[in-house]
Amino acid sequence: MKAIIVGGGIGGLVTALMLHERGLGCEVYEQAEAIRELGVGINTLPHAIRELKGLGLLERLDAVAIRTYELFYLNRLGQEIWREPRGLDAGYDVPQFSIHRGRLQGVIYEAVKERLGAHAVRTGCRLGAFTQDEGGVTAYFFDRGGAHVATAHGDVLIGADGIHSFVRSRLFPDEGPPCWNGLMLWRGAADWPAFLTGRSMIVAGGLSAKLVVYPIAEGTKPGHKLTNWAVVAKIGEGGAPPRKEDWSRPGLREELMPHVARFAIPHVDVKALIAATPEFWEYPMCDRDPLPRWSHGRVTLLGDAAHPMYPVGSNGASQAILDARCLADWLVKAESPMAALAAYEAERLPLTAEIVRSNRKGGPEGVIDAVEALAPDGFEDIEAVLPYAEREAIVRGYAQKAGFAPEQVKAA
Ligand SMILES: Cc1cc2nc3c(=O)[nH]c(=O)nc-3n(C[C@H](O)[C@H](O)[C@H](O)COP(=O)(O)OP(=O)(O)OC[C@H]3O[C@@H](n4cnc5c(N)ncnc54)[C@H](O)[C@@H]3O)c2cc1C
C-alpha cells in the first residue's frame, strides 16, 4: 500500500507520520521550494494534541509552545463575559498548545524526515495532473516554471493541498473560488511582557471587530513571551475579497489601526503591541461550502482542502490532524483502498461540515457577539445581559460539536 500525499502542510505531514506508524508507505509532494516556518499563532486543541502525543511529539511540542492555561471572552472594554480553564487545567489528560504555526509544522517535518527519511518529502513539486484506474493512481508534478519534475504511482492520492486545492478543483471543477464573508483578519506576533498568567488567551470585542491575543513561545528575555495577536474587522460585504487570500500577504497598517482604536483591554496594551510588531499579515476570512463527498475512487481530500473553515474556535490544524488519524486507521482496516477512502469520508465529512457551518455563525465567539449586540457600550452585570446558562450553551455547545468537550476526549 502506498499513498501519494499532495501538500506538506500540517495535514499532509501528520498523515505521513500516521501512515508510517501503521506500516504503510507514502511520499509527500510539496509545491514550495522548502518547508519554511511560515505563519504566526495557531491553537491546537487537546483532541488533536492527543494524536500528536500518540506520535511521540509531546516533548518536542512542549519545547516550542505554550501550554494554554485559560481562555477569556471579553467585551471591547475588557469586561469579562466568560472565562474557562483549558487543556490540562480543564481536566483533559493532554494540554492545549498555543504555538507558532511554522514551529508546529517544523516539529512534524523533522519527525517525518527522521522516520521516513529525508527523501520522503519532495519539495518544488506542484501537482498538475492525476489519473486513476483499477491498478492505482498516477500523479504528475511540475516546478514553478511548469517543467515536469516527477511522476508518482500509488494506491491512493490524498489531496492535503490547502484552501486552493488543485485536487479539489479537479474533483469539483465548477466550484469556483472560496467564499469571503467581508471580514479581514490581520495577524502578527512580537516579543512582549507576559500578561495575566503568561499562559492566558483573550478573545475580545464582538460583531464589529474582534481582538485575539495569546502567547505562543517564550520571549527573548525573562518575563517576555512571543505574543500573537489577531484583529478581525468587517471591511466589505463579501463576494470577492479585495486581494486574493494568501496566508503570506503583508497587511497594511493604515487599514488595520482604525479598528484597533475601539479596544481598551486593561490586561495588554494592544496598540503598543501592534506598533512593536515589525511585520504582520492579512487574510480575508474565507471558507468553502461543505462538499457532498471527498472521495472519488482512489482519490480523497484532507484538512483545508476538504473543509476550509473560518479561523475561529482553533480548529483548522486540529481537524486536519483528526482527519489524518481517521484516514490512516481506515487504510489499515478496510478491505480495499477505495473502501478505506469512502469510510474515512463517511466518518469525517459530516463532523467537519458541521464545524464549517458553526464557524460561519461565529463558533464559540458567538458569546461575545451576542453580548455586544445587547450591550455595545459595556455592562454592569453580565447576568442581566446574557445569563450564564445562555453563555454556556454557546461556548460549550461549540466544544461538543467540534468534538473537544472534556468528556468526549476522555471517552475517545
Ligand atoms: C503559509 C501558511 C501560513 C499559515 N498561517 C496560519 C496562521 O498564522 N494561523 C492559522 O490559524 N492558520 C494558518 N494557516 C492555515 C493552517 O495552517 C491550516 O488551516 C491548517 O493547518 C490545515 O492545514 P492543511 O495542511 O490542511 O493546509 P495548509 O496548511 O494550507 O497546507 C497545504 C500545503 O499544500 C501545498 N500545496 C498547495 N497546492 C499544491 C499543489 N498543487 N502541489 C503540491 N503542494 C501543494 C501548500 O504549499 C501547503 O504547504 C497557514 C497556512 C499556510 C499555507
The ligand as an SDF file (V2000), in Angstrom:
LIG
                    3D

 53 58  0  0  0  0  0  0  0  0999 V2000
    1.9410   29.6680    4.6510 C   0  0  0  0  0  0  0  0  0  0  0  0
    0.7580   29.3750    5.5640 C   0  0  0  0  0  0  0  0  0  0  0  0
    0.6120   30.1470    6.7240 C   0  0  0  0  0  0  0  0  0  0  0  0
   -0.4770   29.9100    7.5790 C   0  0  0  0  0  0  0  0  0  0  0  0
   -0.5880   30.6630    8.6910 N   0  0  0  0  0  0  0  0  0  0  0  0
   -1.6030   30.4300    9.5490 C   0  0  0  0  0  0  0  0  0  0  0  0
   -1.7110   31.1820   10.7690 C   0  0  0  0  0  0  0  0  0  0  0  0
   -0.8980   32.0430   11.0600 O   0  0  0  0  0  0  0  0  0  0  0  0
   -2.7650   30.9250   11.5940 N   0  0  0  0  0  0  0  0  0  0  0  0
   -3.7030   29.9690   11.2840 C   0  0  0  0  0  0  0  0  0  0  0  0
   -4.6390   29.7550   12.0570 O   0  0  0  0  0  0  0  0  0  0  0  0
   -3.6060   29.2370   10.1440 N   0  0  0  0  0  0  0  0  0  0  0  0
   -2.5920   29.4430    9.2770 C   0  0  0  0  0  0  0  0  0  0  0  0
   -2.5050   28.7080    8.1230 N   0  0  0  0  0  0  0  0  0  0  0  0
   -3.5420   27.6880    7.8480 C   0  0  0  0  0  0  0  0  0  0  0  0
   -3.3710   26.4550    8.6830 C   0  0  0  0  0  0  0  0  0  0  0  0
   -2.0370   26.0190    8.6580 O   0  0  0  0  0  0  0  0  0  0  0  0
   -4.3270   25.4010    8.1580 C   0  0  0  0  0  0  0  0  0  0  0  0
   -5.6530   25.8780    8.2890 O   0  0  0  0  0  0  0  0  0  0  0  0
   -4.2730   24.0700    8.9010 C   0  0  0  0  0  0  0  0  0  0  0  0
   -3.0190   23.8170    9.4440 O   0  0  0  0  0  0  0  0  0  0  0  0
   -4.6720   22.9140    7.9900 C   0  0  0  0  0  0  0  0  0  0  0  0
   -3.5570   22.6230    7.1850 O   0  0  0  0  0  0  0  0  0  0  0  0
   -3.5360   21.8690    5.8050 P   0  0  0  0  0  0  0  0  0  0  0  0
   -2.3010   21.0400    5.8430 O   0  0  0  0  0  0  0  0  0  0  0  0
   -4.8200   21.2230    5.5050 O   0  0  0  0  0  0  0  0  0  0  0  0
   -3.3800   23.0510    4.7300 O   0  0  0  0  0  0  0  0  0  0  0  0
   -2.1870   24.0870    4.5210 P   0  0  0  0  0  0  0  0  0  0  0  0
   -1.5370   24.4470    5.7900 O   0  0  0  0  0  0  0  0  0  0  0  0
   -2.7360   25.1880    3.7010 O   0  0  0  0  0  0  0  0  0  0  0  0
   -1.1110   23.2480    3.6470 O   0  0  0  0  0  0  0  0  0  0  0  0
   -1.3240   22.9300    2.2940 C   0  0  0  0  0  0  0  0  0  0  0  0
    0.0220   22.6830    1.6570 C   0  0  0  0  0  0  0  0  0  0  0  0
   -0.1840   22.1960    0.3230 O   0  0  0  0  0  0  0  0  0  0  0  0
    0.7360   22.8350   -0.5520 C   0  0  0  0  0  0  0  0  0  0  0  0
    0.1580   22.7920   -1.9050 N   0  0  0  0  0  0  0  0  0  0  0  0
   -0.8900   23.5240   -2.3630 C   0  0  0  0  0  0  0  0  0  0  0  0
   -1.1450   23.2100   -3.6600 N   0  0  0  0  0  0  0  0  0  0  0  0
   -0.2420   22.2630   -4.0200 C   0  0  0  0  0  0  0  0  0  0  0  0
   -0.0040   21.5400   -5.2310 C   0  0  0  0  0  0  0  0  0  0  0  0
   -0.7520   21.7130   -6.3390 N   0  0  0  0  0  0  0  0  0  0  0  0
    1.0060   20.6370   -5.2410 N   0  0  0  0  0  0  0  0  0  0  0  0
    1.7870   20.4270   -4.1410 C   0  0  0  0  0  0  0  0  0  0  0  0
    1.5980   21.1010   -2.9760 N   0  0  0  0  0  0  0  0  0  0  0  0
    0.5980   21.9890   -2.9100 C   0  0  0  0  0  0  0  0  0  0  0  0
    0.8710   24.2230    0.0450 C   0  0  0  0  0  0  0  0  0  0  0  0
    2.0470   24.8640   -0.3670 O   0  0  0  0  0  0  0  0  0  0  0  0
    0.8590   23.9370    1.5360 C   0  0  0  0  0  0  0  0  0  0  0  0
    2.1450   23.6880    2.0510 O   0  0  0  0  0  0  0  0  0  0  0  0
   -1.4510   28.9090    7.2490 C   0  0  0  0  0  0  0  0  0  0  0  0
   -1.2870   28.1530    6.0750 C   0  0  0  0  0  0  0  0  0  0  0  0
   -0.2010   28.3690    5.2350 C   0  0  0  0  0  0  0  0  0  0  0  0
   -0.0390   27.5240    3.9700 C   0  0  0  0  0  0  0  0  0  0  0  0
  1  2  1  0
  2  3  1  0
  2 52  2  0
  3  4  2  0
  4  5  1  0
  4 50  1  0
  5  6  2  0
  6  7  1  0
  6 13  1  0
  7  8  2  0
  7  9  1  0
  9 10  1  0
 10 11  2  0
 10 12  1  0
 12 13  2  0
 13 14  1  0
 14 15  1  0
 14 50  1  0
 15 16  1  0
 16 17  1  0
 16 18  1  0
 18 19  1  0
 18 20  1  0
 20 21  1  0
 20 22  1  0
 22 23  1  0
 23 24  1  0
 24 25  2  0
 24 26  1  0
 24 27  1  0
 27 28  1  0
 28 29  2  0
 28 30  1  0
 28 31  1  0
 31 32  1  0
 32 33  1  0
 33 34  1  0
 33 48  1  0
 34 35  1  0
 35 36  1  0
 35 46  1  0
 36 37  1  0
 36 45  1  0
 37 38  2  0
 38 39  1  0
 39 40  1  0
 39 45  2  0
 40 41  1  0
 40 42  2  0
 42 43  1  0
 43 44  2  0
 44 45  1  0
 46 47  1  0
 46 48  1  0
 48 49  1  0
 50 51  2  0
 51 52  1  0
 52 53  1  0
M  END
$$$$
